[in-house]
Structure formats: C-alpha cells, structure tokens
C-alpha cells in the first residue's frame, strides 16, 4: 500500500539559507500535519492543512511557512535557517472523515551547519 | 490544553519478560484517541497500538496490550514476551478532534538478552 512520502530524506544547509521540505500524503488523504523532532525530544506539532487551508497551527516560527497544493501534497518552507532548526521533520496524513489514525512519513533529517 | 506525560525516561527488561510503560494525559474532551508509537534507531515513527476513548475494552495487538483507565486518564502499554527488536523509544500520544497529535516525552526501552 502507498505510504506518506517525504523528500528529501536528508538535507544539509548552511545558516541563513532556505530549505523546502515536501510531503506527499497517502492517496485520498486530505489532511497533512507537520511535526518537528529535535535531538532527544518528542515530536512537536508545527502546522496542519485540510483541503488546502490551514487548519491548525502550533509552535511554528515566523521564519517557516507551509502550504497544501491542489494535489494535496504539502511543502514546508524554512528561511533564515538557524543551527537550532536541525531536527527530524515528520509529515503525517489522514482523511478527515476517517480521522482515527495519523500515517507518518519517514521524515526529513535537516542539518544546519 | 492537552498534555501527555511519560514519567519513565528509560526502562530495561530481559528478553522474554514483560514490561509496562506508563502514560498519563490531561484533556477536557470526551472523544479522542490514544496511541503508542515506537521509534527505533532508524527514527521512523511506527504505530504500535491505538485506543478509542469511547471503548471500554482495552486494545490488544499480539504481544502489545494497553490498560486504559479513562477516569484516571491513564494509558499504559504492556509488552509481553519482550524481544530484542522491541528496543526503541516509545511515545504515548493523544489525538484531539482535529487530528493533531500531542506526544509524551518518550520512554527509551532496552531489551537485554
């Protein structure tokens, strides 16, 4: 069965650069969630989208923005990167009418140097 | 606001024995879902077991079972016949009506031969 696809799997950026992370949800899933997991930390909710509209917002810095496109894939744009942005970024998807479980991608490991 | 607390940062168990991981949560909602996720060294987030709050019966999944005490807001995970492959970080998580997951701090489980 198709799973949530995240790209790239690994990304190395320098401070003050920009990064774009992509998430392709499971087919027919209409909701996407982004989480940030720092080293030794639990995942923290950043932002979510339902039917291309932002549905909830967590602890997402103003330097970050995200959107969901017509094909339901989502992109997380991160600007003016800081060393503290180094983390594993997870995307998860669900279908709102069957919102009983979140399916996770394998994550993008971002390293800022 | 919902919170999830795992009070055991680390635990160890001998292979083939049973171990219980604790989790408590706080919410004013009546309908919600609770999850245990496993995160092995690969850092992939793997669903172990799910519990619907409206169900009194404890969920079971092969060697994994939960003790769900809704009034006490407690949701512990029992792993029977522990295997070396069970070594991982385990996160307890609460899903609210909007589908957002709130994670506990995690419990690092080591299964020793």
gemmi code that builds the backbone of each chain (N, CA, C; Angstrom):
import gemmi

chains = {
    "A": [
        ("UNK", (0.845, -1.196, 0.000), (0.000, 0.000, 0.000), (0.878, 1.243, 0.000)),
        ("UNK", (0.374, 2.300, -0.651), (1.141, 3.533, -0.714), (1.214, 4.155, 0.670)),
        ("UNK", (2.384, 4.738, 0.963), (2.561, 5.406, 2.238), (2.809, 6.877, 2.023)),
        ("UNK", (3.042, 7.597, 3.118), (3.366, 9.020, 3.041), (4.820, 9.139, 2.579)),
        ("UNK", (5.034, 9.960, 1.567), (6.369, 10.133, 1.006), (6.889, 11.511, 1.355)),
        ("UNK", (8.088, 11.543, 1.911), (8.725, 12.816, 2.210), (10.028, 12.926, 1.429)),
        ("UNK", (10.286, 14.124, 0.956), (11.550, 14.359, 0.271), (12.078, 15.742, 0.608)),
        ("UNK", (13.399, 15.888, 0.654), (14.371, 14.804, 0.595), (14.426, 14.047, 1.920)),
        ("UNK", (15.131, 12.968, 1.972), (15.284, 12.228, 3.224), (16.309, 12.913, 4.127)),
        ("UNK", (17.323, 13.464, 3.504), (18.373, 14.166, 4.246), (18.663, 15.483, 3.541)),
        ("UNK", (18.979, 16.499, 4.346), (19.255, 17.815, 3.786), (20.258, 18.515, 4.685)),
        ("UNK", (21.289, 19.057, 4.079), (22.284, 19.826, 4.822), (22.286, 21.232, 4.257)),
        ("UNK", (22.115, 22.206, 5.146), (22.070, 23.607, 4.738), (22.974, 24.413, 5.659)),
        ("UNK", (23.378, 25.566, 5.170), (24.154, 26.466, 6.000), (23.221, 27.467, 6.681)),
        ("UNK", (23.740, 28.057, 7.739), (22.965, 29.085, 8.441), (22.548, 30.173, 7.465)),
        ("UNK", (21.343, 30.661, 7.677), (20.751, 31.755, 6.892), (20.275, 31.309, 5.508)),
        ("UNK", (20.481, 30.058, 5.170), (19.948, 29.562, 3.898), (18.471, 29.220, 4.028)),
        ("UNK", (17.897, 28.791, 2.912), (16.491, 28.422, 2.843), (16.370, 26.941, 2.509)),
        ("UNK", (15.362, 26.289, 3.072), (15.118, 24.881, 2.775), (13.635, 24.672, 2.486)),
        ("UNK", (13.362, 23.734, 1.590), (11.979, 23.356, 1.296), (11.819, 21.860, 1.453)),
        ("UNK", (10.910, 21.469, 2.314), (10.615, 20.057, 2.554), (9.268, 19.732, 1.929)),
        ("UNK", (9.190, 18.561, 1.311), (7.964, 18.174, 0.627), (7.345, 16.922, 1.252)),
        ("UNK", (6.037, 16.879, 1.175), (5.284, 15.761, 1.743), (4.180, 15.369, 0.766)),
        ("UNK", (4.123, 14.105, 0.425), (3.081, 13.579, -0.450), (2.233, 12.600, 0.363)),
        ("UNK", (0.990, 12.978, 0.673), (0.165, 12.129, 1.549), (-0.293, 10.865, 0.836)),
        ("UNK", (-0.856, 9.990, 1.613), (-1.449, 8.778, 1.064), (-2.608, 9.190, 0.157)),
        ("UNK", (-2.784, 8.531, -0.987), (-3.897, 8.881, -1.884), (-5.234, 8.925, -1.155)),
        ("UNK", (-6.004, 9.947, -1.462), (-7.332, 10.222, -0.884), (-7.261, 10.769, 0.550)),
        ("UNK", (-6.079, 10.986, 1.076), (-5.960, 11.691, 2.352), (-5.972, 13.183, 2.072)),
        ("UNK", (-6.783, 13.921, 2.853), (-6.977, 15.334, 2.574), (-6.341, 16.242, 3.632)),
        ("UNK", (-5.732, 15.659, 4.640), (-5.186, 16.444, 5.743), (-3.718, 16.075, 5.962)),
        ("UNK", (-2.915, 17.108, 6.122), (-1.478, 16.920, 6.321), (-1.052, 17.644, 7.588)),
        ("UNK", (-0.187, 16.996, 8.359), (0.351, 17.559, 9.600), (1.884, 17.566, 9.508)),
        ("UNK", (2.492, 18.628, 10.010), (3.948, 18.707, 10.088), (4.371, 18.712, 11.561)),
        ("UNK", (5.422, 17.919, 11.853), (5.984, 17.846, 13.192), (7.498, 18.033, 13.116)),
        ("UNK", (8.039, 18.611, 14.165), (9.478, 18.801, 14.281), (9.969, 18.026, 15.506)),
        ("UNK", (10.993, 17.184, 15.297), (11.546, 16.429, 16.419), (13.033, 16.729, 16.550)),
        ("UNK", (13.376, 17.522, 17.555), (14.775, 17.819, 17.821), (15.473, 16.625, 18.448)),
        ("UNK", (16.787, 16.660, 18.507), (17.558, 15.545, 19.080), (17.123, 15.255, 20.510)),
        ("UNK", (16.765, 13.996, 20.768), (16.361, 13.607, 22.103), (15.039, 14.179, 22.569)),
        ("UNK", (14.271, 14.730, 21.660), (12.993, 15.362, 22.016), (11.814, 14.563, 21.459)),
        ("UNK", (10.627, 14.879, 21.963), (9.420, 14.303, 21.375), (8.983, 15.199, 20.204)),
        ("UNK", (8.244, 14.646, 19.265), (7.782, 15.445, 18.130), (6.857, 16.574, 18.584)),
        ("UNK", (7.065, 17.732, 18.003), (6.246, 18.905, 18.302), (5.456, 19.291, 17.061)),
        ("UNK", (4.178, 19.531, 17.252), (3.304, 19.901, 16.143), (3.643, 21.292, 15.639)),
        ("UNK", (3.770, 21.430, 14.320), (4.046, 22.725, 13.707), (2.796, 23.341, 13.090)),
        ("UNK", (2.191, 22.598, 12.158), (1.078, 23.172, 11.393), (0.342, 22.048, 10.673)),
        ("UNK", (-0.925, 22.305, 10.347), (-1.684, 21.308, 9.598), (-2.551, 21.988, 8.554)),
        ("UNK", (-2.926, 21.206, 7.533), (-3.757, 21.696, 6.441), (-4.840, 20.674, 6.139)),
        ("UNK", (-6.038, 21.210, 5.873), (-7.161, 20.385, 5.457), (-7.759, 21.017, 4.220)),
        ("UNK", (-7.855, 20.249, 3.154), (-8.410, 20.760, 1.895), (-7.746, 22.082, 1.511)),
        ("UNK", (-6.435, 22.094, 1.602), (-5.603, 23.205, 1.142), (-5.684, 24.462, 2.003)),
        ("UNK", (-6.407, 24.381, 3.110), (-6.491, 25.518, 4.022), (-5.794, 25.144, 5.337)),
        ("UNK", (-5.134, 26.117, 5.934), (-4.521, 25.867, 7.234), (-5.603, 25.556, 8.258)),
        ("UNK", (-5.449, 24.441, 8.953), (-6.480, 24.018, 9.895), (-6.071, 24.190, 11.348)),
        ("UNK", (-4.769, 24.184, 11.613), (-4.298, 24.346, 12.980), (-2.850, 24.797, 12.918)),
        ("UNK", (-2.434, 25.482, 13.958), (-1.072, 25.995, 13.994), (-0.497, 25.777, 15.372)),
        ("UNK", (0.745, 25.281, 15.387), (1.399, 25.040, 16.670), (2.587, 25.957, 16.817)),
        ("UNK", (3.673, 25.390, 17.279), (4.858, 26.189, 17.581), (5.742, 26.366, 16.352)),
        ("UNK", (5.185, 26.949, 15.321), (5.937, 27.138, 14.086), (6.515, 28.545, 14.058)),
        ("UNK", (7.841, 28.667, 13.859), (8.455, 30.001, 13.838), (7.932, 30.817, 12.651)),
        ("UNK", (8.000, 32.134, 12.784), (7.560, 33.009, 11.691), (8.435, 32.843, 10.457)),
        ("UNK", (9.648, 32.321, 10.640), (10.548, 32.106, 9.501), (10.097, 30.931, 8.633)),
        ("UNK", (9.174, 30.158, 9.161), (8.676, 28.981, 8.429), (7.300, 29.308, 7.838)),
        ("UNK", (7.040, 28.764, 6.681), (5.708, 28.843, 6.100), (5.411, 27.509, 5.438)),
        ("UNK", (4.150, 27.254, 5.230), (3.772, 25.992, 4.607), (2.497, 26.176, 3.821)),
        ("UNK", (2.268, 25.280, 2.908), (1.014, 25.286, 2.166), (0.705, 23.886, 1.668)),
        ("UNK", (-0.556, 23.721, 1.319), (-1.003, 22.468, 0.722), (-1.533, 22.796, -0.665)),
        ("UNK", (-1.144, 21.979, -1.620), (-1.471, 22.249, -3.025), (-2.713, 21.458, -3.458)),
        ("UNK", (-3.145, 21.733, -4.691), (-4.386, 21.129, -5.197), (-4.306, 19.606, -5.256)),
        ("UNK", (-3.101, 19.056, -5.377), (-2.976, 17.604, -5.388), (-2.761, 17.063, -3.977)),
        ("UNK", (-2.949, 17.909, -2.969), (-2.868, 17.595, -1.536), (-1.452, 17.432, -1.006)),
        ("UNK", (-0.445, 17.547, -1.872), (0.885, 17.495, -1.303), (1.164, 18.812, -0.582)),
        ("UNK", (2.097, 18.777, 0.342), (2.382, 19.959, 1.152), (3.873, 20.254, 1.129)),
        ("UNK", (4.197, 21.524, 1.276), (5.586, 21.942, 1.345), (5.795, 22.835, 2.565)),
        ("UNK", (6.887, 22.574, 3.252), (7.282, 23.376, 4.404), (8.508, 24.172, 3.988)),
        ("UNK", (8.368, 25.492, 3.974), (9.451, 26.372, 3.579), (10.076, 27.002, 4.817)),
        ("UNK", (11.384, 26.889, 4.896), (12.103, 27.347, 6.081), (13.181, 28.324, 5.628)),
        ("UNK", (13.099, 29.557, 6.115), (14.054, 30.566, 5.694), (14.930, 31.001, 6.872)),
        ("UNK", (16.021, 31.682, 6.529), (16.961, 32.177, 7.551), (17.278, 31.086, 8.568)),
        ("UNK", (17.702, 29.954, 8.053), (17.906, 28.788, 8.909), (18.896, 29.070, 10.031)),
        ("UNK", (18.594, 28.487, 11.175), (19.429, 28.598, 12.364), (19.901, 27.211, 12.771)),
        ("UNK", (20.979, 27.181, 13.539), (21.506, 25.887, 13.983), (20.422, 25.085, 14.722)),
        ("UNK", (19.593, 25.780, 15.468), (18.547, 25.121, 16.247), (17.429, 24.518, 15.418)),
        ("UNK", (17.425, 24.799, 14.125), (16.417, 24.187, 13.254), (16.794, 22.771, 12.869)),
        ("UNK", (18.006, 22.362, 13.191), (18.436, 20.990, 12.904), (17.536, 20.025, 13.655)),
        ("UNK", (16.870, 19.173, 12.902), (15.871, 18.273, 13.502), (15.388, 17.297, 12.450)),
        ("UNK", (14.567, 16.382, 12.922), (13.858, 15.476, 12.030), (12.455, 16.053, 11.837)),
        ("UNK", (12.065, 16.232, 10.603), (10.759, 16.809, 10.299), (9.866, 15.719, 9.715)),
        ("UNK", (8.784, 15.463, 10.442), (7.828, 14.448, 10.014), (6.606, 15.091, 9.381)),
        ("UNK", (6.093, 14.410, 8.403), (4.790, 14.728, 7.844), (3.885, 13.533, 8.131)),
        ("UNK", (2.644, 13.802, 8.442), (1.661, 12.739, 8.638), (0.392, 13.119, 7.882)),
        ("UNK", (-0.342, 12.114, 7.436), (-1.596, 12.419, 6.720), (-2.743, 11.582, 7.265)),
        ("UNK", (-3.945, 12.149, 7.129), (-5.168, 11.446, 7.487), (-6.254, 11.839, 6.488)),
        ("UNK", (-7.364, 11.143, 6.621), (-8.554, 11.503, 5.863), (-9.567, 11.953, 6.901)),
        ("UNK", (-10.027, 13.192, 6.830), (-10.819, 13.787, 7.899), (-12.064, 12.988, 8.247)),
        ("UNK", (-12.699, 12.395, 7.261), (-13.920, 11.633, 7.552), (-13.600, 10.317, 8.250)),
        ("UNK", (-12.339, 9.954, 8.286), (-11.916, 8.723, 8.961), (-10.733, 9.037, 9.856)),
        ("UNK", (-10.871, 10.133, 10.602), (-9.736, 10.687, 11.330), (-9.472, 9.915, 12.618)),
        ("UNK", (-8.947, 8.702, 12.469), (-8.698, 7.879, 13.642), (-7.238, 7.479, 13.782)),
        ("UNK", (-6.427, 7.836, 12.818), (-5.026, 7.450, 12.866), (-4.233, 8.334, 11.929)),
        ("UNK", (-3.059, 8.743, 12.345), (-2.166, 9.517, 11.503), (-1.099, 8.588, 10.945)),
        ("UNK", (-0.871, 8.683, 9.652), (0.131, 7.857, 8.994), (1.362, 8.725, 8.746)),
        ("UNK", (2.494, 8.282, 9.245), (3.701, 9.081, 9.184), (4.583, 8.724, 7.993)),
        ("UNK", (5.223, 9.748, 7.451), (6.302, 9.531, 6.515), (7.569, 9.168, 7.264)),
        ("UNK", (8.621, 8.925, 6.521), (9.876, 8.506, 7.142), (10.688, 9.679, 7.667)),
        ("UNK", (10.245, 10.875, 7.362), (10.909, 12.057, 7.901), (12.006, 12.594, 7.003)),
        ("UNK", (12.259, 13.882, 7.180), (13.401, 14.540, 6.542), (14.330, 14.995, 7.658)),
        ("UNK", (15.565, 14.541, 7.565), (16.549, 14.961, 8.575), (17.268, 16.192, 8.046)),
        ("UNK", (17.034, 17.317, 8.711), (17.654, 18.579, 8.315), (18.809, 18.875, 9.256)),
        ("UNK", (19.953, 19.134, 8.666), (21.116, 19.544, 9.448), (21.540, 20.923, 8.978)),
        ("UNK", (21.609, 21.853, 9.905), (22.047, 23.210, 9.603), (23.454, 23.392, 10.171)),
        ("UNK", (24.372, 23.791, 9.289), (25.783, 23.912, 9.730), (26.268, 25.354, 9.614)),
    ],
    "B": [
        ("UNK", (-5.723, 23.019, 27.482), (-4.779, 22.388, 26.556), (-4.490, 20.964, 27.016)),
        ("UNK", (-4.291, 20.123, 26.013), (-3.989, 18.732, 26.346), (-2.509, 18.567, 26.641)),
        ("UNK", (-2.206, 17.679, 27.573), (-0.824, 17.324, 27.873), (-0.713, 15.823, 28.007)),
        ("UNK", (0.472, 15.313, 27.714), (0.762, 13.887, 27.838), (2.056, 13.748, 28.624)),
        ("UNK", (2.059, 12.886, 29.619), (3.225, 12.738, 30.476), (3.677, 11.287, 30.550)),
        ("UNK", (4.929, 11.084, 30.249), (5.556, 9.776, 30.446), (6.633, 9.980, 31.503)),
        ("UNK", (6.478, 9.355, 32.628), (7.349, 9.626, 33.762), (8.573, 8.722, 33.821)),
        ("UNK", (8.686, 7.817, 32.844), (9.821, 6.883, 32.854), (10.713, 7.183, 31.649)),
        ("UNK", (11.788, 7.931, 31.823), (12.653, 8.254, 30.671), (13.308, 7.009, 30.079)),
        ("UNK", (13.665, 6.052, 30.953), (14.345, 4.848, 30.483), (13.817, 3.641, 31.248)),
        ("UNK", (13.767, 2.518, 30.533), (13.417, 1.260, 31.173), (14.189, 0.141, 30.492)),
        ("UNK", (14.411, -0.932, 31.227), (15.048, -2.094, 30.624), (14.315, -3.350, 31.078)),
        ("UNK", (14.383, -4.351, 30.237), (13.702, -5.623, 30.517), (14.515, -6.754, 29.913)),
        ("UNK", (14.448, -7.896, 30.546), (15.114, -9.069, 29.996), (14.257, -9.656, 28.871)),
        ("UNK", (14.947, -10.192, 27.903), (14.257, -10.854, 26.794), (13.292, -11.897, 27.353)),
        ("UNK", (12.102, -11.944, 26.734), (11.029, -12.891, 27.079), (10.212, -12.465, 28.305)),
        ("UNK", (10.633, -11.430, 28.994), (9.855, -10.975, 30.139), (8.849, -9.909, 29.712)),
        ("UNK", (8.073, -9.462, 30.694), (7.016, -8.482, 30.446), (7.400, -7.131, 31.041)),
        ("UNK", (7.049, -6.076, 30.346), (7.348, -4.721, 30.827), (6.138, -3.835, 30.585)),
        ("UNK", (5.943, -2.879, 31.472), (4.823, -1.943, 31.347), (5.338, -0.515, 31.320)),
        ("UNK", (4.934, 0.215, 30.314), (5.307, 1.631, 30.169), (4.108, 2.488, 30.566)),
        ("UNK", (4.353, 3.509, 31.348), (3.273, 4.334, 31.884), (3.053, 5.602, 31.065)),
        ("UNK", (1.821, 6.052, 31.074), (1.459, 7.292, 30.384), (0.210, 7.873, 31.049)),
        ("UNK", (0.241, 9.145, 31.336), (-0.956, 9.836, 31.788), (-1.177, 11.039, 30.882)),
        ("UNK", (-2.408, 11.492, 30.839), (-2.732, 12.606, 29.947), (-3.787, 13.474, 30.614)),
        ("UNK", (-3.956, 14.653, 30.060), (-4.946, 15.566, 30.602), (-5.722, 16.180, 29.436)),
        ("UNK", (-7.018, 16.139, 29.514), (-7.864, 16.721, 28.484), (-9.255, 16.957, 29.045)),
        ("UNK", (-9.955, 17.895, 28.442), (-11.350, 18.133, 28.805), (-12.280, 17.536, 27.759)),
        ("UNK", (-11.701, 16.974, 26.702), (-12.510, 16.373, 25.656), (-13.023, 15.010, 26.118)),
        ("UNK", (-14.115, 14.588, 25.504), (-14.680, 13.290, 25.858), (-14.395, 12.232, 24.798)),
        ("UNK", (-14.280, 12.691, 23.560), (-13.985, 11.775, 22.461), (-12.592, 12.058, 21.922)),
        ("UNK", (-11.747, 11.046, 21.949), (-10.379, 11.221, 21.488), (-9.768, 9.842, 21.267)),
        ("UNK", (-8.555, 9.852, 20.762), (-7.821, 8.604, 20.538), (-6.479, 8.687, 21.248)),
        ("UNK", (-6.015, 7.544, 21.674), (-4.701, 7.444, 22.297), (-3.876, 6.428, 21.524)),
        ("UNK", (-2.597, 6.682, 21.452), (-1.709, 5.835, 20.667), (-0.407, 5.575, 21.428)),
        ("UNK", (0.199, 4.468, 21.095), (1.592, 4.231, 21.420), (2.336, 4.069, 20.101)),
        ("UNK", (3.398, 4.875, 19.972), (4.258, 4.791, 18.801), (5.623, 4.283, 19.240)),
        ("UNK", (6.243, 3.531, 18.348), (7.597, 3.023, 18.561), (8.515, 3.746, 17.588)),
        ("UNK", (9.661, 4.205, 18.087), (10.647, 4.857, 17.224), (11.989, 4.170, 17.417)),
        ("UNK", (12.313, 3.249, 16.513), (13.604, 2.551, 16.601), (14.733, 3.482, 16.184)),
        ("UNK", (15.970, 3.003, 16.209), (17.104, 3.861, 15.811), (16.977, 4.473, 14.423)),
        ("UNK", (16.232, 3.845, 13.546), (16.002, 4.422, 12.210), (15.190, 5.703, 12.290)),
        ("UNK", (14.536, 5.947, 13.460), (13.739, 7.142, 13.748), (12.417, 7.185, 12.984)),
        ("UNK", (12.081, 6.075, 12.336), (10.758, 6.017, 11.729), (9.720, 5.905, 12.839)),
        ("UNK", (8.574, 6.527, 12.682), (7.506, 6.517, 13.678), (6.547, 5.391, 13.309)),
        ("UNK", (6.494, 4.371, 14.157), (5.710, 3.176, 13.862), (4.580, 3.052, 14.873)),
        ("UNK", (3.363, 2.929, 14.383), (2.217, 2.777, 15.273), (2.237, 1.381, 15.897)),
        ("UNK", (2.145, 1.336, 17.215), (2.119, 0.068, 17.928), (0.683, -0.355, 18.220)),
        ("UNK", (-0.092, 0.587, 18.784), (-1.441, 0.249, 19.207), (-2.258, 1.520, 19.360)),
        ("UNK", (-3.567, 1.398, 19.187), (-4.483, 2.538, 19.234), (-5.671, 2.195, 20.127)),
        ("UNK", (-6.157, 3.222, 20.845), (-7.310, 3.029, 21.729), (-8.310, 4.154, 21.499)),
        ("UNK", (-9.558, 3.822, 21.240), (-10.607, 4.828, 21.151), (-11.143, 5.107, 22.547)),
        ("UNK", (-11.283, 6.363, 22.895), (-11.683, 6.716, 24.256), (-13.083, 6.230, 24.603)),
        ("UNK", (-13.944, 6.086, 23.578), (-15.315, 5.676, 23.863), (-15.435, 4.169, 24.072)),
        ("UNK", (-14.363, 3.448, 23.840), (-14.384, 1.996, 24.027), (-13.818, 1.651, 25.404)),
        ("UNK", (-14.573, 0.893, 26.156), (-14.094, 0.493, 27.472), (-13.087, -0.646, 27.380)),
        ("UNK", (-13.241, -1.477, 26.341), (-12.363, -2.630, 26.200), (-10.963, -2.189, 25.834)),
        ("UNK", (-9.970, -2.741, 26.545), (-8.580, -2.410, 26.267), (-8.137, -3.007, 24.933)),
        ("UNK", (-7.416, -2.214, 24.165), (-6.921, -2.682, 22.874), (-5.772, -3.664, 23.074)),
        ("UNK", (-5.698, -4.634, 22.180), (-4.578, -5.580, 22.176), (-4.124, -5.770, 20.739)),
        ("UNK", (-2.842, -6.009, 20.590), (-2.243, -6.244, 19.272), (-1.083, -7.196, 19.468)),
        ("UNK", (-1.395, -8.483, 19.348), (-0.380, -9.530, 19.539), (0.237, -9.416, 20.935)),
        ("UNK", (1.529, -9.132, 21.027), (2.192, -9.088, 22.346), (1.985, -7.751, 23.073)),
        ("UNK", (1.323, -6.842, 22.412), (1.134, -5.495, 22.974), (-0.313, -5.318, 23.431)),
        ("UNK", (-0.469, -4.794, 24.625), (-1.809, -4.502, 25.126), (-1.742, -3.234, 25.966)),
        ("UNK", (-2.901, -2.612, 26.144), (-2.943, -1.390, 26.945), (-3.872, -1.585, 28.126)),
        ("UNK", (-3.633, -0.754, 29.151), (-4.535, -0.644, 30.282), (-5.036, 0.790, 30.269)),
        ("UNK", (-6.249, 0.958, 29.753), (-6.834, 2.288, 29.575), (-7.791, 2.552, 30.724)),
        ("UNK", (-7.475, 3.557, 31.506), (-8.304, 3.969, 32.636), (-8.766, 5.399, 32.355)),
        ("UNK", (-9.949, 5.535, 31.762), (-10.388, 6.853, 31.296), (-10.574, 7.829, 32.450)),
        ("UNK", (-11.162, 7.394, 33.531), (-11.415, 8.305, 34.650), (-10.096, 8.804, 35.251)),
        ("UNK", (-9.122, 7.938, 35.288), (-7.824, 8.300, 35.838), (-6.921, 8.939, 34.794)),
        ("UNK", (-7.365, 8.948, 33.538), (-6.590, 9.485, 32.411), (-5.218, 8.827, 32.368)),
        ("UNK", (-5.272, 7.502, 32.356), (-4.045, 6.702, 32.338), (-4.101, 5.750, 31.162)),
        ("UNK", (-2.962, 5.528, 30.541), (-2.921, 4.718, 29.318), (-1.567, 4.026, 29.257)),
        ("UNK", (-1.440, 2.890, 29.897), (-0.145, 2.204, 29.952), (-0.061, 1.124, 28.887)),
        ("UNK", (1.153, 0.837, 28.485), (1.426, -0.174, 27.448), (2.149, -1.351, 28.079)),
        ("UNK", (1.627, -2.533, 27.856), (2.269, -3.738, 28.333), (2.815, -4.515, 27.151)),
        ("UNK", (4.099, -4.846, 27.245), (4.743, -5.652, 26.211), (5.060, -7.006, 26.828)),
        ("UNK", (4.473, -8.044, 26.289), (4.705, -9.407, 26.790), (5.753, -10.093, 25.930)),
        ("UNK", (6.457, -11.059, 26.548), (7.447, -11.826, 25.800), (8.360, -10.886, 25.008)),
        ("UNK", (8.985, -9.967, 25.715), (9.811, -8.934, 25.075), (10.865, -9.538, 24.160)),
        ("UNK", (11.054, -8.895, 23.027), (12.036, -9.345, 22.051), (13.081, -8.255, 21.833)),
        ("UNK", (14.266, -8.683, 21.378), (15.344, -7.717, 21.168), (14.902, -6.602, 20.217)),
        ("UNK", (14.079, -6.951, 19.249), (13.595, -5.963, 18.287), (12.640, -4.939, 18.876)),
        ("UNK", (12.225, -5.140, 20.117), (11.355, -4.163, 20.779), (12.160, -2.982, 21.321)),
        ("UNK", (13.479, -3.096, 21.322), (14.321, -1.996, 21.786), (14.071, -0.762, 20.927)),
        ("UNK", (13.650, 0.305, 21.561), (13.288, 1.530, 20.836), (12.838, 2.589, 21.824)),
        ("UNK", (12.597, 3.788, 21.314), (11.925, 4.837, 22.071), (10.429, 4.649, 21.854)),
        ("UNK", (9.661, 4.733, 22.929), (8.212, 4.585, 22.835), (7.549, 5.896, 23.248)),
        ("UNK", (6.676, 6.379, 22.385), (5.947, 7.607, 22.655), (4.468, 7.311, 22.834)),
        ("UNK", (3.913, 7.858, 23.884), (2.476, 7.865, 24.079), (1.958, 9.145, 23.420)),
        ("UNK", (0.809, 9.072, 22.766), (0.297, 10.249, 22.070), (-1.214, 10.338, 22.183)),
        ("UNK", (-1.691, 11.576, 22.232), (-3.123, 11.895, 22.307), (-3.517, 12.579, 21.007)),
        ("UNK", (-4.620, 12.147, 20.439), (-5.117, 12.801, 19.226), (-6.408, 13.534, 19.563)),
        ("UNK", (-6.431, 14.839, 19.282), (-7.633, 15.607, 19.561), (-8.616, 15.511, 18.401)),
        ("UNK", (-9.720, 16.226, 18.506), (-10.768, 16.143, 17.490), (-10.274, 16.563, 16.119)),
        ("UNK", (-9.319, 17.487, 16.102), (-8.806, 17.968, 14.826), (-7.754, 17.078, 14.207)),
        ("UNK", (-7.354, 16.038, 14.911), (-6.375, 15.097, 14.380), (-4.942, 15.395, 14.761)),
        ("UNK", (-4.723, 16.497, 15.483), (-3.375, 16.828, 15.907), (-2.919, 15.863, 16.999)),
        ("UNK", (-1.669, 15.429, 16.905), (-1.105, 14.540, 17.914), (-0.262, 15.326, 18.912)),
        ("UNK", (-0.452, 15.008, 20.184), (0.370, 15.562, 21.248), (1.103, 14.396, 21.887)),
        ("UNK", (2.424, 14.491, 21.889), (3.251, 13.390, 22.336), (3.746, 13.581, 23.768)),
        ("UNK", (3.986, 12.451, 24.430), (4.692, 12.478, 25.688), (6.189, 12.596, 25.424)),
        ("UNK", (6.943, 12.625, 26.500), (8.373, 12.863, 26.385), (9.135, 11.638, 25.896)),
        ("UNK", (8.487, 10.486, 25.932), (9.115, 9.261, 25.454), (9.732, 8.438, 26.569)),
        ("UNK", (9.748, 7.124, 26.360), (10.424, 6.186, 27.246), (11.352, 5.332, 26.399)),
        ("UNK", (12.627, 5.345, 26.731), (13.591, 4.548, 25.977), (13.652, 3.157, 26.592)),
        ("UNK", (13.223, 2.175, 25.817), (13.178, 0.798, 26.301), (14.353, -0.002, 25.735)),
        ("UNK", (15.058, -0.672, 26.613), (16.137, -1.567, 26.196), (15.760, -2.989, 26.576)),
        ("UNK", (15.795, -3.886, 25.606), (15.549, -5.300, 25.869), (16.905, -5.999, 25.868)),
        ("UNK", (17.207, -6.627, 26.985), (18.529, -7.224, 27.157), (18.479, -8.734, 26.969)),
        ("UNK", (19.477, -9.297, 26.281), (19.488, -10.745, 26.025), (19.816, -11.532, 27.292)),
    ],
}
model = gemmi.Model(1)
for chain_id, residues in chains.items():
    chain = gemmi.Chain(chain_id)
    for i, (resn, *xyz) in enumerate(residues, 1):
        res = gemmi.Residue()
        res.name, res.seqid = resn, gemmi.SeqId(i, " ")
        for name, pos in zip(("N", "CA", "C"), xyz):
            atom = gemmi.Atom()
            atom.name, atom.element = name, gemmi.Element(name[0])
            atom.pos, atom.b_iso = gemmi.Position(*pos), 0.0
            res.add_atom(atom)
        chain.add_residue(res)
    model.add_chain(chain)
structure = gemmi.Structure()
structure.add_model(model)
structure.setup_entities()
